[in-house]
Amino acid sequence: MLEAFKQYEVREGSVLHYQQLYPFLQERYPHYKDVQKEAEHHLTKEGYVNPAPDGLMLTQVGHDHVWGGEGR
């Protein structure tokens, strides 16, 4: 799922909207709703994302993981 943040160029403090995320997951996982729920829980627990009303907001920790310290 973190690949989606990079594909859509989501940076720290920005939101990856569910309307972008669902097609991304559908392409890669036949049971994307189960994958999405488990991944979202894991990424939130690890501090990579915070839930937002319309998607997932990338945290500083998540940004550093996705972008490897590339510019903010």
LINTA-V720150 format. One record per residue. N is the residue number from 1. PSI is psi in whole degrees, -180 to 180 (NA if undefined). NEAR is the number of other ideal C-beta (glycine too) atoms within 10 Angstrom. Layout:
# LINTA-V720150
n->N psi->PSI near->NEAR
n->N psi->PSI near->NEAR
This chain:
# LINTA-V720150
n->1 psi->-32 near->21
n->2 psi->-25 near->16
n->3 psi->-32 near->10
n->4 psi->-36 near->19
n->5 psi->-39 near->26
n->6 psi->-45 near->12
n->7 psi->-41 near->11
n->8 psi->9 near->13
n->9 psi->45 near->9
n->10 psi->128 near->25
n->11 psi->174 near->14
n->12 psi->132 near->16
n->13 psi->-6 near->12
n->14 psi->161 near->16
n->15 psi->133 near->17
n->16 psi->113 near->24
n->17 psi->145 near->14
n->18 psi->-32 near->15
n->19 psi->-22 near->9
n->20 psi->-39 near->16
n->21 psi->-43 near->21
n->22 psi->-49 near->14
n->23 psi->-37 near->11
n->24 psi->-47 near->18
n->25 psi->-39 near->20
n->26 psi->-37 near->13
n->27 psi->-34 near->8
n->28 psi->-25 near->11
n->29 psi->123 near->14
n->30 psi->-32 near->8
n->31 psi->57 near->8
n->32 psi->-30 near->18
n->33 psi->-39 near->11
n->34 psi->-44 near->11
n->35 psi->-45 near->15
n->36 psi->-44 near->19
n->37 psi->-47 near->10
n->38 psi->-43 near->11
n->39 psi->-43 near->20
n->40 psi->-43 near->15
n->41 psi->-47 near->10
n->42 psi->-47 near->12
n->43 psi->-34 near->22
n->44 psi->-45 near->15
n->45 psi->-38 near->9
n->46 psi->-11 near->12
n->47 psi->13 near->12
n->48 psi->-31 near->22
n->49 psi->160 near->25
n->50 psi->139 near->14
n->51 psi->141 near->12
n->52 psi->160 near->14
n->53 psi->-33 near->7
n->54 psi->17 near->11
n->55 psi->-149 near->17
n->56 psi->128 near->26
n->57 psi->131 near->17
n->58 psi->127 near->26
n->59 psi->176 near->18
n->60 psi->-43 near->12
n->61 psi->-45 near->14
n->62 psi->-41 near->24
n->63 psi->-47 near->20
n->64 psi->-36 near->15
n->65 psi->-46 near->17
n->66 psi->-46 near->18
n->67 psi->-3 near->17
n->68 psi->36 near->8
n->69 psi->3 near->8
n->70 psi->158 near->10
n->71 psi->147 near->5
n->72 psi->NA near->10
